[in-house]
Amino acid sequence: MTDDDRYEDYLIQEALGDDYPQAGRQRMIMPHPIASVGTGMESLEMPLLAKMSPNAVFMMGDNPRLPRMPAKPHLLDFFRLRFGGITITHLLTSAKRALEQGQDEKTVMAILLHDISNGCFVRADHGYWGAQMIAPYVSDEIAWAVKYHQALRYVADEANGYSYPESYLKFFGHDYVPPNYIRKDAEEARRHRWYMSSRLVTLYDVYFFEKSEPVDPNIFTDIIGRHFKQPEEGLGFDGSAVAHMWRTMIWPNNFL
């Protein structure tokens, strides 16, 4: 058996959900297509469908392995209850550093939100997804800074103290060339009046993989209150054009 075979068997066992009882039934988790296409794991779908029975159904609603979200979730609820450890450490530490170094509140807010898509949604094109997710709730400038930080990460700006990231050399290799849309958007951003808003995000977008002191998310409560329009119904339930994205983070394992 190859390593790929062993990994696929592991994923199938995880997806079968023996630890997810509901009224005596298994609740199976079907991996999202976007997470399996191109990985060689596309065949997971058939074993799960074959196992379906009155005693084995697909996951819908709250996954018992995840902390339950409040009925009307706020932004910081997603930080506490849905974001992965690396992402939350990165966002909180970056934003705290910007705050301590005297950056204005809109910059701190953009830094706090810049990798929000990475938290529990989509990694690919995360700047674009993240900007779309927050657009109804923040100023145009904050959403713009989040969108364009992704492209600007690939473009050095020594005059403003930004070098091409060493981490990208490790992630993608020394010969990696960003696609045309990234280069085009980076050039567009450099000509924009809000260029420095997004460039500051890249300057504080430092990876914190090593152990660091925990940051209390509550230190950002007042800034969030002034710069994030929290819907009364809760994120995911306000009927906005992006509410479904927040609901996907609340129930990430839903079959449909």
C-alpha positions in Angstrom: 0.0 0.0 0.0 1.4 3.4 -1.0 1.4 6.5 1.2 -1.4 7.9 -0.9 -3.5 4.8 -0.4 -2.9 5.0 3.4 -3.8 8.7 3.4 -7.0 8.0 1.4 -8.0 5.2 3.9 -7.4 7.6 6.7 -9.6 10.3 5.1 -12.4 7.8 4.5 -12.4 6.7 8.1 -12.5 10.3 9.2 -15.3 11.1 6.8 -17.3 8.1 7.9 -17.7 9.9 11.2 -17.9 7.1 13.8 -17.6 9.8 16.5 -20.5 11.8 15.2 -23.6 10.0 16.6 -27.0 11.6 16.2 -30.0 9.6 17.4 -27.9 6.4 17.0 -26.8 7.2 13.5 -23.4 8.0 12.0 -23.1 11.5 10.5 -20.7 11.3 7.6 -18.7 14.2 6.3 -18.3 14.5 2.6 -15.2 16.5 1.7 -15.9 19.6 -0.3 -15.0 19.2 -4.0 -12.7 22.2 -3.8 -10.7 20.4 -1.1 -10.2 17.2 -3.1 -10.0 18.0 -6.8 -6.5 17.4 -8.0 -5.4 15.6 -4.9 -6.2 12.1 -6.0 -8.8 11.9 -3.3 -11.8 12.5 -5.5 -12.8 8.8 -5.1 -13.9 9.4 -1.5 -17.4 10.3 -2.7 -18.4 6.8 -3.8 -17.5 4.9 -0.5 -19.4 7.4 1.5 -22.5 7.3 -0.8 -22.3 3.5 -0.7 -22.3 3.5 3.1 -25.4 5.7 3.3 -28.3 4.0 5.2 -30.9 4.8 7.8 -28.1 4.4 10.3 -25.5 6.5 8.4 -26.5 9.9 7.1 -24.6 13.0 6.0 -23.6 15.8 8.3 -25.9 18.8 8.5 -25.9 21.5 11.1 -23.7 21.5 14.2 -20.7 19.2 14.1 -20.2 17.9 17.7 -16.4 18.2 17.3 -16.7 21.9 16.8 -17.7 24.5 19.5 -21.2 25.7 18.9 -21.5 29.2 17.6 -23.9 31.7 19.2 -27.3 32.3 17.6 -26.2 35.8 16.5 -22.4 35.4 16.0 -20.1 38.4 16.1 -16.8 38.8 14.4 -14.8 37.8 17.4 -16.9 34.6 17.8 -15.4 33.4 14.5 -11.9 34.2 15.8 -12.5 32.2 19.0 -14.6 29.3 17.7 -13.7 28.7 14.0 -10.3 30.0 13.0 -7.3 27.6 13.0 -4.6 28.2 15.5 -2.0 29.5 13.1 -4.4 31.9 11.5 -5.7 33.4 14.7 -2.2 33.8 16.1 -1.0 35.4 12.9 -3.9 37.9 12.7 -4.0 38.9 16.4 -0.2 39.2 16.7 0.1 41.2 13.4 -2.7 43.6 14.4 -1.4 44.0 18.0 2.0 44.9 16.6 0.5 47.5 14.3 -1.5 48.9 17.2 1.5 49.1 19.5 3.5 50.9 16.8 0.9 53.6 16.5 -0.8 52.7 13.2 -4.3 54.2 12.8 -7.4 52.2 13.5 -8.4 51.6 9.9 -4.9 50.1 9.3 -5.1 47.9 12.4 -8.6 46.7 11.3 -7.4 45.8 7.8 -4.5 43.9 9.3 -6.8 42.1 11.7 -9.0 41.0 8.8 -6.5 40.5 6.0 -6.3 36.7 6.2 -9.8 36.1 7.4 -10.6 33.8 4.4 -7.6 31.6 5.5 -9.2 31.1 8.9 -12.0 28.7 8.0 -13.0 29.2 4.4 -10.7 29.3 1.3 -7.0 29.7 1.0 -6.8 30.2 -2.7 -7.1 33.9 -3.7 -7.7 34.6 0.0 -7.3 38.4 -0.4 -10.1 38.6 -2.9 -12.4 36.2 -0.9 -11.6 38.0 2.3 -12.4 41.4 0.9 -15.7 40.2 -0.5 -16.6 38.6 2.9 -16.1 41.8 4.8 -17.2 44.4 2.2 -20.7 45.0 3.6 -19.3 45.6 7.1 -16.2 47.8 6.7 -15.2 50.9 4.8 -14.3 50.7 1.2 -10.7 51.4 2.0 -10.4 48.6 4.5 -11.9 46.1 2.0 -9.6 47.4 -0.7 -6.5 47.0 1.5 -7.5 43.4 2.2 -8.1 42.6 -1.4 -4.9 44.0 -2.8 -2.5 42.9 0.0 -2.4 39.5 -1.7 -1.0 40.8 -5.0 1.3 43.3 -3.2 2.9 40.6 -1.2 4.6 39.4 -4.4 6.1 42.8 -5.2 9.0 44.3 -3.3 8.9 48.0 -2.4 12.3 48.7 -0.8 11.5 52.5 -0.5 8.8 51.6 2.0 10.7 48.8 3.7 9.1 45.8 2.0 11.2 43.0 0.5 9.9 39.9 -1.2 9.1 37.4 1.6 11.7 34.8 2.5 8.7 32.6 3.4 7.5 32.7 -0.3 10.8 31.4 -1.5 10.3 28.5 0.8 6.6 28.0 0.0 6.8 28.3 -3.8 10.5 28.0 -4.8 13.0 30.5 -6.1 11.7 30.1 -9.7 8.0 30.9 -9.0 6.5 33.6 -11.1 3.1 35.0 -10.0 0.3 34.8 -12.6 -0.6 37.7 -14.8 -3.6 38.8 -12.8 -1.5 39.1 -9.6 1.1 41.3 -11.4 -1.6 43.4 -13.0 -3.4 44.0 -9.8 -0.2 44.8 -8.0 0.6 47.4 -10.6 -2.9 48.8 -10.4 -2.6 49.0 -6.6 0.7 50.9 -6.8 -1.1 53.7 -8.7 -4.1 53.9 -6.3 -4.6 56.5 -3.7 -5.0 53.8 -1.1 -1.8 52.1 -2.0 -0.1 52.6 1.4 -3.2 51.2 3.2 -2.6 47.9 1.5 1.2 48.1 1.6 1.0 48.6 5.4 -0.9 45.3 5.6 2.0 43.6 3.8 4.5 45.2 6.1 2.8 43.7 9.2 1.9 40.4 7.4 4.7 38.6 9.1 4.3 34.8 9.8 4.3 33.8 13.4 4.9 30.1 13.2 7.1 30.0 16.3 5.6 30.1 19.7 4.5 33.6 20.8 2.6 35.0 23.7 -1.2 34.6 23.3 -3.1 37.8 22.3 -6.5 38.5 23.9 -8.9 39.2 21.0 -10.8 41.5 23.3 -8.2 44.2 23.0 -9.7 44.9 19.6 -13.3 45.1 20.8 -13.5 48.9 20.6 -11.7 49.2 17.3 -14.1 46.5 15.8 -17.0 48.4 17.3 -15.9 51.6 15.4 -14.9 50.0 12.1 -17.0 46.8 11.7 -20.8 47.1 11.2 -21.9 44.1 13.1 -25.4 43.1 11.8 -28.0 42.8 14.5 -29.1 39.4 13.2 -25.6 38.0 13.5 -23.0 37.4 10.7 -24.5 34.8 8.4 -28.1 35.8 9.0 -28.5 39.4 7.9 -29.5 38.7 4.3 -26.4 40.4 2.9 -24.8 39.3 -0.4 -22.1 37.5 1.6 -24.1 36.0 4.5 -23.7 32.5 3.0 -19.9 32.7 3.3 -20.2 33.3 7.1 -22.8 30.5 7.4 -20.4 28.1 5.7 -17.9 28.9 8.4 -20.5 28.3 11.1 -21.4 24.9 9.5 -18.4 23.9 7.4 -19.2 20.2 7.2 -22.8 20.5 5.8 -23.4 18.1 3.0 -25.5 20.6 1.1 
